[in-house]
Amino acid sequence: MMTPIRVLIVGEQTLFREALQKLLEREPDLLFVGSAPGTWEALELLDEAQPDILLLILNTPQNSGVEILRKLA
């Protein structure tokens, strides 16, 4: 059995994050490891969850996905 791909979602819209989570949980090869509404919460979760994939909204009024990418670089 393959190790599932770990996925973290970052975006300020709760409904969007929850809908994506439900879709991810249906896929046996994917493992939902968390979601965060903003930059700082996402940075904390990245260390804890160690995702393989980060689904990230780049530009929103309250968050900067670009800032998260800078911190990861």
N, C-alpha and C positions, 0 to 999 in steps of 0.2 A: 504494500500500500504506500502511495506517495504521501509525503508530508504536505499538508494543505498550505496554500499561499496565504500569508497573513496580510489583512487589509485594514487600514485605518482611514477614516473619513474626516475631513475638516471642512466646515462650512457653517455659516451663521444660521441658516434656515433649519430649524428642528425637523420640520416635516420632510424636507429633502434628505436629511441625514437618516431619519427613521425609515423612509422608503427604501433608500439604498441598502440599509442594514438588512431589511426583510428580504430583498433580492439576493444579497450576498449569502444569507443564511440558508437559502434554498440550494446553493451550489456545493456539492460535496468536496470539491477541490479548493474551495475558498474558506478561510476562517476570519470572521469579523473579530477584530481585536480592540475596537473602540472607536469613539467619535469625539470630536471637540468642536465647540462653537467658535473659538477664536485662536489667535496666534499663541498666546502664552499657554493656554490649556493644551494646545497641540504639541508644543515643544516638550512639555512635561510627559505627555502620553507617548511621544516618539521614543523617549528613553525607556519607558516602562514596557511598552507593547512590542517594540522591535519589529515593525511591519516590513513586509517585503514590498508592498505597494501602498502608496499614499495617494488617496483621491482628494484633491485639493482645489477649492475655489480660489483663483488667484487674486481677483480684485473685488472687494465688497466694501460698502461704506465703513464698516467697523474693523475689518481685518485686512491684513496684508499677507497674502499667500507668498508674495515675493520675499517678504521678510523671513518667512519660514524657510524658503529655499536658500536664502543667504546663510542662515544659521546652520543648515545642513551641509553646505559646501565646505 
